[in-house]
């Protein structure tokens, strides 16, 4: 069965149980789900039903569910939890997951949990908290599996048997020297097929890159993609091994990036709760609407400068929306491509000029093509070549300007430390609207007066 269909069926069954008030059925359905699936269910429920399901989540799963939730939903549930349940849930988490949740806990609970850790775990927690959340240091598990290079395979196997359990997602053991500096990876597949007397130094793979703790999370995801990594070592400035990142952490980063890219186009945040109260949602979206209203007034002001021309030629008012609309679409095509290139690290100073010339050529070619099409349609519609010429010239100018803006706006915003995905659309729309109206009405004033 398609996993998506199975999930939809489970969710529908849960909704029916909630509507019927069948608490036993709800509990059984929840217990059959993975903690991450429970988190998905909670995020998809209105507040009242969410509270019912949350109370029925098994204590052993509560911590893992909290980690999987988006920030806003997690904060709401944490506020409603009593301190004993919260300490029990969070205290059982791995150090890297604990670090994700700890910053959102009340100060009293935060202190109680930290005090409950032994000295070793406390130091590891402090190591993770010392880095930004969206960095390699913030993502890492500070308890990697390590061995020295001067031992043989039999010693390593005895060490693993003594531990009785290896961390989830372990495909390799990190090899370090006596100072704890990263030397390379000993893959589990290599370990299991090697002879017992072979030395680790002879088996270590030194080509697997380590990741600096300060590396941005987006760059970490790119490294995993480029090198097909399942896990990677995280090192400090001196090369000392600090922890490891596994593919499940990177999948979370990729998902967050995808959600951010989509929601930023509407001025929203990927951690927003879609079932938040009306007032909260309205307050969050109002600034974005205000920004767009301001740009609309700018465009209206430009149109007002040509009021006399519009009064004389009604046909211009009929055709006026076409030019800004076409410019906005063309500019957004370039904007999305450039923003994606920035996110993937594909755009550097060495290739920016070539890309600029390419987008300029695309804008020019599309401008000439669609200007000719619009001119022919307009002349057929209104029976005058002057109106066709006006809109053709204006459209060509605006499509060329849209290509230039779509290329330069995200690069400029990045230089100003502003997220292009969040602000690029507003800036681009303002430019294409203003230039489009100015070109269209200006040409109309010159050719039709």
ChimeraX attribute file (.defattr): number of C-alpha atoms within 10 A of each C-alpha:
attribute: neighborCount
match mode: 1-to-1
recipient: residues
	/A:1	5
	/A:2	7
	/A:3	8
	/A:4	9
	/A:5	10
	/A:6	11
	/A:7	15
	/A:8	12
	/A:9	12
	/A:10	17
	/A:11	17
	/A:12	12
	/A:13	15
	/A:14	21
	/A:15	16
	/A:16	14
	/A:17	17
	/A:18	17
	/A:19	10
	/A:20	11
	/A:21	12
	/A:22	12
	/A:23	14
	/A:24	11
	/A:25	16
	/A:26	21
	/A:27	19
	/A:28	13
	/A:29	16
	/A:30	21
	/A:31	15
	/A:32	11
	/A:33	15
	/A:34	13
	/A:35	23
	/A:36	16
	/A:37	16
	/A:38	25
	/A:39	22
	/A:40	17
	/A:41	21
	/A:42	21
	/A:43	19
	/A:44	15
	/A:45	16
	/A:46	14
	/A:47	16
	/A:48	8
	/A:49	14
	/A:50	18
	/A:51	14
	/A:52	16
	/A:53	19
	/A:54	19
	/A:55	12
	/A:56	16
	/A:57	18
	/A:58	14
	/A:59	13
	/A:60	12
	/A:61	17
	/A:62	23
	/A:63	24
	/A:64	22
	/A:65	21
	/A:66	26
	/A:67	20
	/A:68	19
	/A:69	22
	/A:70	17
	/A:71	17
	/A:72	16
	/A:73	21
	/A:74	21
	/A:75	15
	/A:76	13
	/A:77	16
	/A:78	18
	/A:79	13
	/A:80	10
	/A:81	13
	/A:82	9
	/A:83	16
	/A:84	9
	/A:85	14
	/A:86	21
	/A:87	18
	/A:88	15
	/A:89	19
	/A:90	24
	/A:91	18
	/A:92	15
	/A:93	16
	/A:94	16
	/A:95	21
	/A:96	23
	/A:97	22
	/A:98	21
	/A:99	23
	/A:100	18
	/A:101	20
	/A:102	19
	/A:103	11
	/A:104	15
	/A:105	18
	/A:106	12
	/A:107	10
	/A:108	9
	/A:109	17
	/A:110	16
	/A:111	12
	/A:112	13
	/A:113	18
	/A:114	16
	/A:115	11
	/A:116	12
	/A:117	13
	/A:118	9
	/A:119	11
	/A:120	9
	/A:121	16
	/A:122	15
	/A:123	13
	/A:124	19
	/A:125	22
	/A:126	14
	/A:127	20
	/A:128	27
	/A:129	19
	/A:130	11
	/A:131	16
	/A:132	16
	/A:133	16
	/A:134	15
	/A:135	19
	/A:136	30
	/A:137	30
	/A:138	25
	/A:139	29
	/A:140	26
	/A:141	26
	/A:142	24
	/A:143	17
	/A:144	21
	/A:145	15
	/A:146	19
	/A:147	20
	/A:148	19
	/A:149	20
	/A:150	13
	/A:151	14
	/A:152	20
	/A:153	20
	/A:154	17
	/A:155	15
	/A:156	19
	/A:157	14
	/A:158	11
	/A:159	12
	/A:160	13
	/A:161	11
	/A:162	9
	/A:163	9
	/A:164	8
	/A:165	8
	/A:166	12
	/A:167	10
	/A:168	8
	/A:169	12
	/A:170	17
	/A:171	17
	/A:172	23
	/A:173	23
	/A:174	25
	/A:175	25
	/A:176	20
	/A:177	15
	/A:178	10
	/A:179	9
	/A:180	17
	/A:181	17
	/A:182	25
	/A:183	23
	/A:184	23
	/A:185	26
	/A:186	24
	/A:187	16
	/A:188	13
	/A:189	10
	/A:190	14
	/A:191	21
	/A:192	11
	/A:193	9
	/A:194	16
	/A:195	12
	/A:196	14
	/A:197	11
	/A:198	14
	/A:199	19
	/A:200	23
	/A:201	17
	/A:202	11
	/A:203	18
	/A:204	21
	/A:205	18
	/A:206	14
	/A:207	9
	/A:208	16
	/A:209	18
	/A:210	21
	/A:211	23
	/A:212	21
	/A:213	26
	/A:214	17
	/A:215	16
	/A:216	18
	/A:217	23
	/A:218	19
	/A:219	16
	/A:220	24
	/A:221	21
	/A:222	16
	/A:223	17
	/A:224	19
	/A:225	13
	/A:226	9
	/A:227	10
	/A:228	10
	/A:229	17
	/A:230	16
	/A:231	22
	/A:232	27
	/A:233	28
	/A:234	27
	/A:235	22
	/A:236	17
	/A:237	9
	/A:238	10
	/A:239	17
	/A:240	18
	/A:241	28
	/A:242	23
	/A:243	27
	/A:244	24
	/A:245	26
	/A:246	20
	/A:247	18
	/A:248	13
	/A:249	18
	/A:250	24
	/A:251	13
	/A:252	13
	/A:253	18
	/A:254	17
	/A:255	12
	/A:256	15
	/A:257	17
	/A:258	13
	/A:259	15
	/A:260	18
	/A:261	21
	/A:262	15
	/A:263	17
	/A:264	19
	/A:265	17
	/A:266	16
	/A:267	20
	/A:268	18
	/A:269	16
	/A:270	20
	/A:271	16
	/A:272	15
	/A:273	19
	/A:274	15
	/A:275	15
	/A:276	15
	/A:277	11
	/A:278	10
	/A:279	8
	/A:280	11
	/A:281	15
	/A:282	11
	/A:283	10
	/A:284	15
	/A:285	13
	/A:286	12
	/A:287	12
	/A:288	17
	/A:289	13
	/A:290	11
	/A:291	13
	/A:292	17
	/A:293	12
	/A:294	13
	/A:295	19
	/A:296	16
	/A:297	12
	/A:298	16
	/A:299	22
	/A:300	14
	/A:301	14
	/A:302	18
	/A:303	21
	/A:304	13
	/A:305	13
	/A:306	16
	/A:307	12
	/A:308	11
	/A:309	20
	/A:310	19
	/A:311	11
	/A:312	12
	/A:313	15
	/A:314	10
	/A:315	13
	/A:316	18
	/A:317	13
	/A:318	10
	/A:319	13
	/A:320	17
	/A:321	14
	/A:322	15
	/A:323	27
	/A:324	28
	/A:325	17
	/A:326	20
	/A:327	28
	/A:328	23
	/A:329	15
	/A:330	23
	/A:331	28
	/A:332	21
	/A:333	14
	/A:334	22
	/A:335	27
	/A:336	20
	/A:337	14
	/A:338	24
	/A:339	23
	/A:340	17
	/A:341	13
	/A:342	16
	/A:343	17
	/A:344	13
	/A:345	12
	/A:346	11
	/A:347	17
	/A:348	10
	/A:349	7
	/A:350	8
	/A:351	10
	/A:352	15
	/A:353	12
	/A:354	11
	/A:355	14
	/A:356	16
	/A:357	12
	/A:358	13
	/A:359	20
	/A:360	19
	/A:361	14
	/A:362	16
	/A:363	25
	/A:364	18
	/A:365	15
	/A:366	18
	/A:367	27
	/A:368	17
	/A:369	13
	/A:370	16
	/A:371	24
	/A:372	19
	/A:373	13
	/A:374	18
	/A:375	22
	/A:376	16
	/A:377	13
	/A:378	22
	/A:379	15
	/A:380	12
	/A:381	10
	/A:382	12
	/A:383	12
	/A:384	12
	/A:385	13
	/A:386	17
	/A:387	22
	/A:388	22
	/A:389	21
	/A:390	24
	/A:391	27
	/A:392	26
	/A:393	19
	/A:394	24
	/A:395	31
	/A:396	26
	/A:397	22
	/A:398	33
	/A:399	32
	/A:400	25
	/A:401	23
	/A:402	34
	/A:403	30
	/A:404	20
	/A:405	23
	/A:406	31
	/A:407	26
	/A:408	17
	/A:409	22
	/A:410	29
	/A:411	22
	/A:412	14
	/A:413	17
	/A:414	15
	/A:415	11
	/A:416	10
	/A:417	9
	/A:418	14
	/A:419	15
	/A:420	28
	/A:421	24
	/A:422	21
	/A:423	19
	/A:424	26
	/A:425	24
	/A:426	18
	/A:427	18
	/A:428	25
	/A:429	25
	/A:430	20
	/A:431	24
	/A:432	30
	/A:433	27
	/A:434	22
	/A:435	24
	/A:436	32
	/A:437	25
	/A:438	20
	/A:439	22
	/A:440	28
	/A:441	27
	/A:442	18
	/A:443	20
	/A:444	22
	/A:445	17
	/A:446	10
	/A:447	12
	/A:448	14
	/A:449	10
